[in-house]
Amino acid sequence: MAGREITDEVESAEESAAVGWRADLMTLTKARLSALVVMTTLFGYLLAARSHDSFSWWILGHTIFGTLLTAFGAAAFNQVMELEADAKMDRTADRPLPTRRVSTAAAFVMGWLFSAFGVVHLAMKVDFLAAVFAAVTLLTYLFIYTPMKTRSTWNTVIGAVAGALPPLIGWTAAGGTLTLGGAYLFALLFFWQMPHFLAINWMYRDQYVQGGFVMWSNDDDDGSKTSRLAIIFSLFTVVIPIMPVLSGEAHGWFLIPGVFLGAVMLKYALVFRKVRTREKARALFFYTLAYLPLVLLFSWAAWE
């Protein structure tokens, strides 16, 4: 019996270690953020493939694989670069690197392998221009956005540029040229991110200050500046759906759900402006999470 109990304890410890390692890997690669990158890349591919009648499961699979690896690499590199800042903030202090559950060297090697293999895979198996967009996304995210977070409030704008590029990976992978349809996807992702991150910044403004990050929400204790910016950027989500309709790439009926979803975003931003509390900022944040998949689904349904 004693031997069996020891065996059970060893197996339990091994299972816990395995679960812990998987959880650390998901955190190190920012699995949820990487999944978002893949989702926007997927829709970029689907819309361009419909426009050009060029859908291929083989190309789509390689596009998703290469994009996912590149996103994993960017996430690992980002956490290596922000190790000290992450250690100072409650929301990130338990990440694998600040707690030393994963060594910095291991994360660095992982970042290199994922990033390099992802970009090269896209270039070899998909399309050179798609690989270029992946590389530009990676470089912008790591070498402009990440260091700028401690220097300028404009880091949010640069981060939104990096976040708006993945749909163009999918768009060019399907043979799409840089038409107004591709510009629509870039603009949609760019302006969606702004109220999304403004809400996050204001909810965690004290922790961002502790981490040494320079955000628009710093010292904005009453939320006046953050809510005003959220309104301005939300206004763009109301008018952006006009772009693919004007270019003839989407049916005219798309204006109804497209404009409506943007108007709801604006409503949440206006409520946050009127009642500047953490709860209202959180409500805006959660709506942004629902907005993106909905507007992308309607875009796909309306695409010519």
ABEGO torsion letter per residue (X at the ends): XAAAAAAAAAAAAAAAAAAAAAAAAAAAAGAAAAAAAAAAAAAAAAAAAAAAGABBAAAAAAAAAAAAAAAAAAAAAAAAAAAAAAAABAAAAABAAAAGABBAAAAAAAAAAAAAAAAAAAAAABBAAAAAAAAAAAAAAAAAAAAAAAABAAAAAAAAAAAAAAAAAAAAAAGBBBBAAAAAAAAAAAAAAAAAAAAAAAAAAAAAAAAGBBBAABGBAAGAAAAAAAAAAAAAAAAAAAAAAAAGABBAAAAAAAAAAAAAAAAAAAAAAABBBAAAAAAAAAAAAAAAAAAAAAAAAABX
